[in-house]
Amino acid sequence: MSRPLTLITGASSGIGATYARLLAADHNLVLVARRADRLSALARDLRAGGAGIEVLPADLATHDGITAVTDRLAAGDVRMLISNAGASGYAPLTEVDPADIDPLLTLNAVAPIRLVRAALPGMLAAGEGTIVTVASLLAFSAGSMEPPPRRTLYVAAKAAALGFTRTLACELAGTPVRVQVVCPGVVATEWNSGAGRAVPWAMSPEDVVSASLAGLRLGETICVPGLEDQAAALDALLAAEIALLTGGNQPTLAARYTSSRA
């Protein structure tokens, strides 16, 4: 049986490398990350197990790096795209170097969309495809934390990835392409200077990836690996969103705005 081809970004460590190891048993892989030495070492290990591996060093915080990967996806042979590359950039907005804003948003929000756009034509033409974007549980956190979190740009980017994937799933309904966004909490990897390894409640990257792959089999568009009653939580979220949309889409002002004129 032929092996489908999967492209994984952020594959040099953590969640990305774990996807690679778990999929290598029956997939060929294109591994993408900045660190070519780590990609090469991982590729050697996976080739020893029989997987066909391509190594594509690219920095997805740059438009040149994105172009290198979209050009590879344009070949049309990738059947699974896992967009995992990201960076925290944790800081209050006033402490973020203005020169860092574009690279952070490019990596965390723009690159996944550009890669999906490049991958979709080949998947649709082939009649099969899977798109997984690794976001974060913090995509849901914008109004819920005290004191205010020090991660304005990160939350904005991950919320964008969440909204993009949910909308894309509706757009692709009735097609053979599956779409998923993964929203883990704290994960025990070297990401964000290894902060997740220092806390007892961090999930292992192996569990995050196992949840994602199981969620694909279950048909989940949103995968929150640690959430027990995910269906009820997402139903409540959807109900609140519908209430905002239907209640707010009115031709007249809400009463609080007219009464405040006095």
PASEBA-1860 file (N, C-alpha, C; in nm, 3 decimals):
! residues 262
1> MSRPLTLI> 0.084/-0.119/0.000/0.000/0.000/0.000/0.088/0.125/0.000 ~ 0.054/0.222/-0.084/0.136/0.343/-0.092/0.118/0.428/0.033 ~ 0.223/0.501/0.065/0.221/0.588/0.183/0.177/0.727/0.141 ~ 0.079/0.788/0.211/0.046/0.927/0.183/0.161/1.018/0.228 ~ 0.169/1.136/0.167/0.275/1.231/0.200/0.219/1.338/0.293 ~ 0.288/1.358/0.405/0.249/1.457/0.505/0.358/1.561/0.521 ~ 0.320/1.688/0.520/0.415/1.796/0.547/0.388/1.852/0.686 ~ 0.494/1.861/0.766/0.483/1.905/0.905/0.575/2.024/0.926
9> TGASSGIG> 0.521/2.135/0.974/0.604/2.250/1.009/0.635/2.248/1.159 ~ 0.744/2.313/1.194/0.788/2.308/1.333/0.825/2.167/1.374 ~ 0.886/2.093/1.280/0.908/1.949/1.299/1.037/1.916/1.373 ~ 1.115/2.016/1.410/1.246/1.985/1.468/1.241/1.946/1.614 ~ 1.126/1.969/1.682/1.118/1.935/1.824/0.972/1.934/1.867 ~ 0.949/1.893/1.991/0.818/1.907/2.054/0.705/1.840/1.981 ~ 0.593/1.911/1.968/0.473/1.854/1.908/0.498/1.816/1.762 ~ 0.569/1.899/1.688/0.594/1.869/1.547/0.675/1.743/1.529
17> ATYARLLA> 0.782/1.727/1.606/0.862/1.605/1.597/0.782/1.483/1.640 ~ 0.691/1.501/1.735/0.608/1.389/1.780/0.510/1.346/1.671 ~ 0.448/1.443/1.603/0.367/1.406/1.486/0.450/1.323/1.389 ~ 0.572/1.368/1.361/0.656/1.298/1.265/0.682/1.154/1.310 ~ 0.715/1.135/1.435/0.747/1.000/1.483/0.625/0.910/1.480 ~ 0.507/0.964/1.516/0.388/0.880/1.520/0.333/0.849/1.381 ~ 0.355/0.939/1.285/0.303/0.917/1.151/0.399/0.840/1.061 ~ 0.527/0.833/1.100/0.628/0.774/1.011/0.607/0.626/0.985
25> ADHNLVLV> 0.527/0.560/1.067/0.503/0.417/1.044/0.430/0.393/0.913 ~ 0.345/0.488/0.870/0.271/0.464/0.746/0.257/0.587/0.657 ~ 0.336/0.692/0.684/0.337/0.810/0.599/0.480/0.839/0.555 ~ 0.497/0.896/0.437/0.619/0.966/0.401/0.603/1.111/0.445 ~ 0.715/1.178/0.473/0.709/1.307/0.540/0.796/1.412/0.473 ~ 0.747/1.535/0.472/0.828/1.653/0.444/0.840/1.728/0.576 ~ 0.961/1.739/0.627/0.985/1.802/0.757/1.035/1.944/0.737 ~ 0.966/2.039/0.800/0.997/2.181/0.783/1.027/2.242/0.920
33> ARRADRLS> 1.138/2.315/0.928/1.171/2.393/1.047/1.292/2.480/1.014 ~ 1.327/2.570/1.105/1.444/2.655/1.085/1.573/2.578/1.103 ~ 1.575/2.485/1.198/1.700/2.422/1.241/1.730/2.299/1.155 ~ 1.810/2.321/1.052/1.839/2.214/0.957/1.910/2.096/1.022 ~ 1.996/2.122/1.121/2.070/2.013/1.185/1.974/1.919/1.258 ~ 1.878/1.976/1.326/1.781/1.891/1.397/1.692/1.816/1.300 ~ 1.650/1.881/1.194/1.569/1.813/1.093/1.645/1.694/1.035 ~ 1.772/1.714/1.006/1.851/1.606/0.948/1.866/1.489/1.043
41> ALARDLRA> 1.885/1.518/1.172/1.896/1.410/1.270/1.765/1.333/1.281 ~ 1.653/1.405/1.285/1.524/1.337/1.292/1.500/1.255/1.165 ~ 1.534/1.311/1.051/1.516/1.240/0.925/1.594/1.109/0.923 ~ 1.717/1.109/0.974/1.796/0.986/0.978/1.726/0.879/1.060 ~ 1.673/0.919/1.174/1.603/0.823/1.260/1.480/0.765/1.191 ~ 1.404/0.851/1.125/1.279/0.805/1.064/1.303/0.723/0.938 ~ 1.407/0.759/0.863/1.441/0.677/0.745/1.482/0.536/0.785 ~ 1.545/0.525/0.901/1.585/0.392/0.948/1.466/0.302/0.972
49> GGAGIEVL> 1.351/0.363/0.997/1.229/0.286/1.016/1.150/0.263/0.889 ~ 1.200/0.311/0.776/1.137/0.283/0.647/1.060/0.397/0.585 ~ 1.050/0.511/0.653/0.975/0.624/0.597/1.058/0.699/0.495 ~ 0.993/0.748/0.392/1.058/0.839/0.299/1.051/0.980/0.354 ~ 1.165/1.047/0.365/1.172/1.177/0.433/1.237/1.281/0.344 ~ 1.172/1.395/0.330/1.231/1.515/0.272/1.256/1.614/0.384 ~ 1.366/1.686/0.376/1.398/1.791/0.473/1.393/1.925/0.400 ~ 1.315/2.017/0.455/1.299/2.149/0.394/1.321/2.256/0.500
57> PADLATHD> 1.444/2.302/0.518/1.467/2.410/0.615/1.402/2.539/0.568 ~ 1.325/2.603/0.654/1.257/2.728/0.619/1.214/2.798/0.745 ~ 1.228/2.930/0.746/1.183/3.013/0.857/1.049/3.073/0.820 ~ 0.942/3.024/0.880/0.808/3.068/0.844/0.770/3.202/0.906 ~ 0.862/3.264/0.974/0.841/3.403/1.017/0.879/3.500/0.906 ~ 0.930/3.447/0.795/0.970/3.530/0.682/0.887/3.493/0.560 ~ 0.867/3.589/0.472/0.789/3.561/0.351/0.866/3.471/0.256 ~ 0.999/3.479/0.257/1.079/3.387/0.176/1.061/3.243/0.224
65> GITAVTDR> 1.060/3.225/0.356/1.041/3.092/0.411/0.904/3.036/0.377 ~ 0.801/3.119/0.387/0.667/3.075/0.350/0.662/3.037/0.203 ~ 0.725/3.117/0.117/0.724/3.088/-0.026/0.791/2.954/-0.056 ~ 0.900/2.923/0.015/0.967/2.795/-0.007/0.873/2.678/0.022 ~ 0.791/2.692/0.127/0.701/2.582/0.163/0.578/2.580/0.073 ~ 0.523/2.696/0.040/0.407/2.696/-0.050/0.445/2.645/-0.189 ~ 0.567/2.673/-0.233/0.611/2.618/-0.360/0.615/2.465/-0.355 ~ 0.659/2.411/-0.242/0.661/2.264/-0.228/0.518/2.208/-0.227
73> LAAGDVRM> 0.428/2.276/-0.157/0.290/2.230/-0.151/0.221/2.240/-0.286 ~ 0.264/2.335/-0.368/0.202/2.354/-0.500/0.224/2.235/-0.591 ~ 0.317/2.146/-0.559/0.336/2.025/-0.638/0.213/1.936/-0.637 ~ 0.128/1.951/-0.533/0.000/1.883/-0.529/0.002/1.742/-0.476 ~ 0.115/1.695/-0.423/0.123/1.556/-0.377/0.109/1.541/-0.227 ~ 0.098/1.650/-0.153/0.084/1.642/-0.007/-0.062/1.615/0.027 ~ -0.086/1.511/0.104/-0.222/1.474/0.141/-0.257/1.510/0.285 ~ -0.157/1.545/0.364/-0.182/1.588/0.501/-0.087/1.702/0.533
81> LISNAGAS> -0.142/1.813/0.581/-0.064/1.929/0.619/-0.083/1.953/0.768 ~ 0.028/1.956/0.841/0.024/1.985/0.984/0.102/2.113/1.008 ~ 0.031/2.222/1.035/0.094/2.352/1.063/0.112/2.364/1.213 ~ 0.235/2.344/1.256/0.266/2.342/1.399/0.364/2.451/1.439 ~ 0.439/2.506/1.345/0.542/2.604/1.380/0.480/2.725/1.450 ~ 0.549/2.775/1.551/0.500/2.893/1.622/0.602/2.943/1.721 ~ 0.577/3.063/1.773/0.662/3.123/1.877/0.573/3.198/1.972 ~ 0.615/3.209/2.097/0.528/3.270/2.198/0.524/3.422/2.187
89> GYAPLTEV> 0.638/3.487/2.187/0.639/3.632/2.188/0.568/3.690/2.308 ~ 0.570/3.617/2.420/0.497/3.662/2.538/0.554/3.793/2.591 ~ 0.471/3.895/2.599/0.507/4.024/2.658/0.386/4.115/2.646 ~ 0.371/4.210/2.739/0.270/4.314/2.716/0.302/4.387/2.586 ~ 0.202/4.434/2.518/0.223/4.492/2.387/0.321/4.608/2.391 ~ 0.319/4.687/2.496/0.410/4.802/2.504/0.555/4.759/2.520 ~ 0.580/4.632/2.554/0.716/4.583/2.568/0.763/4.503/2.446 ~ 0.675/4.485/2.349/0.713/4.413/2.227/0.787/4.510/2.135
97> DPADIDPL> 0.903/4.468/2.088/0.976/4.549/1.990/0.890/4.561/1.865 ~ 0.862/4.683/1.819/0.780/4.698/1.698/0.831/4.615/1.580 ~ 0.962/4.595/1.572/1.018/4.516/1.462/0.981/4.368/1.472 ~ 0.938/4.322/1.592/0.903/4.181/1.611/0.757/4.151/1.579 ~ 0.675/4.254/1.565/0.531/4.230/1.548/0.503/4.156/1.419 ~ 0.559/4.203/1.309/0.531/4.137/1.181/0.581/3.993/1.178 ~ 0.705/3.964/1.220/0.748/3.824/1.219/0.663/3.733/1.307 ~ 0.622/3.782/1.424/0.541/3.698/1.513/0.405/3.668/1.451
105> LTLNAVAP> 0.340/3.770/1.397/0.209/3.747/1.337/0.221/3.667/1.207 ~ 0.329/3.689/1.134/0.351/3.611/1.013/0.364/3.463/1.046 ~ 0.445/3.430/1.145/0.466/3.291/1.183/0.340/3.228/1.240 ~ 0.275/3.296/1.334/0.166/3.236/1.410/0.031/3.241/1.339 ~ 0.011/3.337/1.251/-0.121/3.354/1.191/-0.121/3.350/1.039 ~ -0.025/3.418/0.976/-0.027/3.427/0.830/0.021/3.297/0.765 ~ 0.131/3.242/0.815/0.189/3.122/0.753/0.090/3.006/0.745 ~ 0.017/2.973/0.852/-0.076/2.860/0.839/-0.180/2.881/0.730
113> IRLVRAAL> -0.228/3.003/0.714/-0.328/3.030/0.611/-0.268/3.018/0.472 ~ -0.149/3.074/0.454/-0.082/3.066/0.324/-0.056/2.919/0.287 ~ -0.016/2.838/0.384/0.013/2.698/0.356/-0.114/2.621/0.321 ~ -0.221/2.648/0.392/-0.347/2.581/0.360/-0.391/2.617/0.218 ~ -0.380/2.745/0.185/-0.421/2.788/0.050/-0.338/2.716/-0.058 ~ -0.212/2.694/-0.030/-0.127/2.625/-0.128/-0.157/2.476/-0.135 ~ -0.197/2.416/-0.024/-0.218/2.271/-0.021/-0.354/2.230/-0.074 ~ -0.454/2.315/-0.061/-0.591/2.274/-0.091/-0.614/2.230/-0.236
121> PGMLAAGE> -0.564/2.301/-0.337/-0.594/2.256/-0.473/-0.553/2.112/-0.501 ~ -0.435/2.072/-0.455/-0.390/1.935/-0.476/-0.475/1.834/-0.402 ~ -0.517/1.869/-0.279/-0.602/1.778/-0.203/-0.738/1.762/-0.267 ~ -0.797/1.872/-0.310/-0.929/1.865/-0.372/-0.923/1.789/-0.504 ~ -0.817/1.811/-0.581/-0.803/1.740/-0.708/-0.786/1.590/-0.687 ~ -0.714/1.553/-0.580/-0.690/1.411/-0.552/-0.809/1.344/-0.485 ~ -0.902/1.423/-0.433/-1.017/1.365/-0.365/-0.988/1.319/-0.224 ~ -0.882/1.372/-0.163/-0.851/1.338/-0.023/-0.755/1.441/0.033
129> GTIVTVAS> -0.767/1.466/0.164/-0.674/1.558/0.227/-0.712/1.583/0.372 ~ -0.612/1.619/0.449/-0.630/1.650/0.591/-0.545/1.770/0.624 ~ -0.605/1.866/0.694/-0.535/1.987/0.737/-0.547/1.999/0.887 ~ -0.435/2.004/0.956/-0.431/2.020/1.101/-0.351/2.146/1.134 ~ -0.409/2.234/1.211/-0.338/2.352/1.259/-0.329/2.345/1.410 ~ -0.209/2.356/1.463/-0.190/2.354/1.608/-0.201/2.497/1.658 ~ -0.304/2.524/1.734/-0.325/2.656/1.794/-0.293/2.645/1.943 ~ -0.384/2.683/2.029/-0.360/2.682/2.172/-0.492/2.699/2.244
137> LLAFSAGS> -0.501/2.647/2.366/-0.617/2.673/2.450/-0.633/2.822/2.478 ~ -0.522/2.896/2.467/-0.527/3.040/2.488/-0.606/3.112/2.379 ~ -0.640/3.043/2.271/-0.727/3.103/2.169/-0.862/3.143/2.227 ~ -0.901/3.078/2.338/-1.029/3.106/2.403/-1.015/3.202/2.522 ~ -0.895/3.256/2.546/-0.865/3.319/2.675/-0.877/3.471/2.679 ~ -0.915/3.536/2.571/-0.899/3.681/2.563/-0.965/3.756/2.677 ~ -1.083/3.713/2.721/-1.151/3.789/2.826/-1.159/3.721/2.959 ~ -1.079/3.617/2.979/-1.106/3.528/3.093/-1.001/3.526/3.202
145> MEPPPRRT> -0.896/3.608/3.191/-0.786/3.592/3.285/-0.759/3.719/3.365 ~ -0.734/3.703/3.493/-0.688/3.810/3.582/-0.566/3.759/3.655 ~ -0.458/3.838/3.665/-0.440/3.968/3.601/-0.431/3.953/3.449 ~ -0.435/4.064/3.376/-0.430/4.054/3.230/-0.307/3.976/3.185 ~ -0.324/3.886/3.088/-0.211/3.804/3.042/-0.109/3.886/2.963 ~ 0.016/3.840/2.965/0.125/3.909/2.896/0.148/3.844/2.760 ~ 0.045/3.834/2.679/0.060/3.761/2.553/-0.041/3.809/2.449 ~ -0.055/3.937/2.435/-0.156/3.993/2.346/-0.144/3.941/2.203
153> LYVAAKAA> -0.024/3.946/2.145/-0.006/3.905/2.007/-0.031/3.756/1.989 ~ 0.015/3.677/2.084/-0.001/3.531/2.073/-0.148/3.493/2.076 ~ -0.222/3.549/2.171/-0.365/3.517/2.181/-0.438/3.560/2.054 ~ -0.405/3.678/2.003/-0.469/3.726/1.880/-0.444/3.630/1.764 ~ -0.319/3.583/1.751/-0.285/3.494/1.641/-0.355/3.359/1.654 ~ -0.357/3.304/1.773/-0.418/3.173/1.792/-0.570/3.179/1.781 ~ -0.629/3.291/1.825/-0.772/3.309/1.803/-0.803/3.318/1.654 ~ -0.714/3.381/1.579/-0.732/3.387/1.433/-0.725/3.247/1.372
161> ALGFTRTL> -0.629/3.166/1.418/-0.617/3.029/1.366/-0.743/2.948/1.398 ~ -0.797/2.968/1.516/-0.920/2.898/1.555/-1.037/2.940/1.466 ~ -1.057/3.070/1.451/-1.167/3.118/1.368/-1.151/3.079/1.223 ~ -1.028/3.084/1.173/-1.001/3.044/1.035/-1.038/2.898/1.012 ~ -0.996/2.811/1.103/-1.021/2.668/1.083/-1.168/2.635/1.093 ~ -1.237/2.694/1.190/-1.380/2.667/1.203/-1.456/2.711/1.077 ~ -1.421/2.828/1.026/-1.488/2.876/0.906/-1.452/2.793/0.784 ~ -1.323/2.754/0.775/-1.279/2.671/0.663/-1.351/2.537/0.664
169> ACELAGTP> -1.373/2.481/0.783/-1.442/2.353/0.792/-1.582/2.364/0.732 ~ -1.650/2.476/0.756/-1.783/2.497/0.696/-1.771/2.512/0.545 ~ -1.669/2.585/0.503/-1.648/2.607/0.360/-1.621/2.477/0.286 ~ -1.553/2.385/0.352/-1.514/2.259/0.288/-1.612/2.145/0.316 ~ -1.723/2.175/0.384/-1.823/2.072/0.410/-1.870/2.011/0.278 ~ -1.877/1.879/0.275/-1.917/1.810/0.153/-1.802/1.777/0.060 ~ -1.680/1.821/0.096/-1.561/1.784/0.020/-1.487/1.673/0.094 ~ -1.389/1.610/0.032/-1.315/1.503/0.099/-1.201/1.554/0.188
177> VRVQVVCP> -1.191/1.683/0.211/-1.081/1.738/0.292/-1.127/1.757/0.436 ~ -1.055/1.695/0.529/-1.084/1.710/0.672/-1.001/1.825/0.728 ~ -1.059/1.896/0.826/-0.992/2.011/0.884/-1.002/2.001/1.036 ~ -0.891/2.033/1.103/-0.888/2.029/1.250/-0.798/2.138/1.303 ~ -0.839/2.199/1.415/-0.751/2.287/1.491/-0.733/2.225/1.629 ~ -0.608/2.215/1.672/-0.574/2.154/1.800/-0.543/2.265/1.900 ~ -0.607/2.259/2.016/-0.593/2.364/2.117/-0.548/2.304/2.250 ~ -0.420/2.270/2.261/-0.371/2.216/2.387/-0.349/2.326/2.490
185> GVVATEWN> -0.346/2.285/2.616/-0.302/2.375/2.722/-0.150/2.371/2.732 ~ -0.098/2.375/2.853/0.046/2.371/2.873/0.100/2.235/2.833 ~ 0.207/2.234/2.753/0.266/2.109/2.703/0.412/2.104/2.746 ~ 0.457/1.987/2.785/0.594/1.968/2.836/0.692/1.952/2.720 ~ 0.730/2.065/2.659/0.828/2.066/2.551/0.928/2.179/2.579 ~ 1.022/2.197/2.487/1.119/2.306/2.503/1.064/2.440/2.456 ~ 0.943/2.440/2.403/0.881/2.563/2.354/0.869/2.665/2.468 ~ 0.879/2.794/2.435/0.874/2.902/2.534/0.977/2.878/2.644
193> SGAGRAVP> 1.100/2.847/2.601/1.213/2.823/2.691/1.189/2.707/2.787 ~ 1.107/2.612/2.746/1.084/2.493/2.827/0.997/2.515/2.947 ~ 0.916/2.622/2.948/0.834/2.653/3.065/0.739/2.540/3.102 ~ 0.689/2.469/3.000/0.594/2.362/3.028/0.653/2.246/3.105 ~ 0.783/2.228/3.095/0.847/2.116/3.167/0.857/2.142/3.316 ~ 0.834/2.266/3.357/0.851/2.302/3.498/0.722/2.292/3.578 ~ 0.610/2.258/3.513/0.482/2.256/3.585/0.424/2.115/3.583 ~ 0.361/2.073/3.693/0.314/1.934/3.703/0.190/1.906/3.620
201> WAMSPEDV> 0.118/2.009/3.577/-0.005/1.986/3.503/0.015/1.988/3.351 ~ 0.138/1.997/3.305/0.164/1.999/3.161/0.135/1.862/3.099 ~ 0.079/1.864/2.980/0.052/1.741/2.905/0.175/1.705/2.823 ~ 0.195/1.578/2.798/0.307/1.536/2.713/0.272/1.563/2.566 ~ 0.373/1.590/2.484/0.344/1.608/2.341/0.287/1.482/2.278 ~ 0.325/1.366/2.329/0.270/1.240/2.276/0.118/1.233/2.296 ~ 0.072/1.279/2.413/-0.073/1.278/2.437/-0.144/1.380/2.350 ~ -0.083/1.497/2.329/-0.145/1.598/2.243/-0.163/1.542/2.102
209> VSASLAGL> -0.059/1.482/2.047/-0.066/1.431/1.911/-0.160/1.312/1.902 ~ -0.159/1.225/2.001/-0.252/1.112/2.002/-0.396/1.160/2.003 ~ -0.423/1.265/2.081/-0.559/1.322/2.084/-0.597/1.378/1.948 ~ -0.503/1.449/1.885/-0.530/1.506/1.752/-0.565/1.397/1.652 ~ -0.486/1.292/1.646/-0.509/1.186/1.548/-0.637/1.110/1.579 ~ -0.666/1.089/1.707/-0.793/1.026/1.744/-0.910/1.118/1.710 ~ -0.892/1.249/1.733/-0.997/1.345/1.700/-1.029/1.347/1.552 ~ -0.927/1.331/1.468/-0.953/1.322/1.324/-1.041/1.202/1.292
217> RLGETICV> -1.013/1.090/1.356/-1.096/0.971/1.333/-1.239/0.993/1.382 ~ -1.256/1.076/1.485/-1.388/1.105/1.540/-1.461/1.216/1.464 ~ -1.391/1.279/1.372/-1.452/1.387/1.295/-1.455/1.520/1.366 ~ -1.366/1.542/1.463/-1.365/1.668/1.539/-1.294/1.778/1.461 ~ -1.360/1.892/1.446/-1.296/2.009/1.390/-1.209/2.078/1.494 ~ -1.256/2.083/1.617/-1.179/2.140/1.729/-1.139/2.025/1.820 ~ -1.011/2.019/1.853/-0.959/1.917/1.945/-0.896/1.987/2.065 ~ -0.956/1.971/2.181/-0.899/2.023/2.306/-0.857/1.900/2.387
225> PGLEDQAA> -0.730/1.863/2.383/-0.689/1.732/2.434/-0.724/1.704/2.579 ~ -0.728/1.806/2.665/-0.753/1.780/2.806/-0.897/1.797/2.849 ~ -0.987/1.835/2.758/-1.125/1.868/2.794/-1.212/1.744/2.786 ~ -1.268/1.702/2.900/-1.344/1.578/2.905/-1.475/1.589/2.827 ~ -1.560/1.686/2.861/-1.689/1.700/2.794/-1.679/1.810/2.689 ~ -1.600/1.784/2.585/-1.575/1.886/2.484/-1.702/1.923/2.409 ~ -1.785/1.825/2.377/-1.905/1.852/2.298/-1.996/1.952/2.369 ~ -2.016/1.936/2.499/-2.104/2.027/2.573/-2.044/2.167/2.578
233> ALDALLAA> -1.912/2.177/2.599/-1.848/2.308/2.606/-1.857/2.380/2.472 ~ -1.836/2.309/2.364/-1.842/2.372/2.232/-1.985/2.406/2.193 ~ -2.081/2.325/2.236/-2.222/2.359/2.212/-2.258/2.489/2.283 ~ -2.209/2.505/2.407/-2.237/2.628/2.481/-2.171/2.748/2.414 ~ -2.048/2.730/2.366/-1.980/2.837/2.294/-2.057/2.876/2.169 ~ -2.101/2.778/2.092/-2.176/2.806/1.970/-2.307/2.877/2.000 ~ -2.375/2.835/2.106/-2.501/2.900/2.143/-2.478/3.047/2.179 ~ -2.368/3.075/2.252/-2.337/3.214/2.287/-2.304/3.295/2.164
241> EIALLTGG> -2.230/3.236/2.071/-2.196/3.307/1.947/-2.321/3.338/1.865 ~ -2.412/3.241/1.855/-2.535/3.264/1.779/-2.619/3.373/1.845 ~ -2.622/3.374/1.979/-2.697/3.479/2.049/-2.638/3.616/2.020 ~ -2.506/3.627/2.016/-2.443/3.755/1.983/-2.473/3.796/1.839 ~ -2.464/3.702/1.748/-2.484/3.734/1.606/-2.629/3.774/1.578 ~ -2.722/3.693/1.627/-2.863/3.722/1.598/-2.914/3.839/1.679 ~ -2.868/3.847/1.804/-2.914/3.958/1.888/-2.855/4.092/1.848 ~ -2.732/4.090/1.798/-2.665/4.215/1.765/-2.692/4.266/1.625
249> NQPTLAAR> -2.740/4.179/1.538/-2.763/4.218/1.399/-2.904/4.277/1.385 ~ -2.922/4.399/1.439/-3.052/4.465/1.443/-3.041/4.603/1.378 ~ -3.154/4.655/1.329/-3.150/4.786/1.264/-3.155/4.904/1.361 ~ -3.180/4.877/1.488/-3.191/4.984/1.587/-3.091/4.964/1.699 ~ -3.057/5.074/1.766/-2.963/5.067/1.878/-3.021/4.991/1.996 ~ -2.935/4.925/2.070/-2.976/4.866/2.196/-3.020/4.976/2.292 ~ -3.111/4.942/2.382/-3.172/5.043/2.469/-3.070/5.117/2.555 ~ -2.963/5.050/2.595/-2.866/5.116/2.683/-2.800/5.236/2.613
257> YTSSRA> -2.791/5.230/2.481/-2.727/5.340/2.409/-2.822/5.458/2.389 ~ -2.949/5.429/2.371/-3.044/5.540/2.357/-3.072/5.606/2.491 ~ -3.079/5.526/2.599/-3.107/5.584/2.731/-2.990/5.666/2.782 ~ -2.868/5.637/2.737/-2.752/5.709/2.787/-2.739/5.847/2.725 ~ -2.823/5.877/2.625/-2.816/6.009/2.562/-2.870/6.119/2.650 ~ -2.956/6.086/2.744/-3.021/6.186/2.827/-2.922/6.257/2.919
END
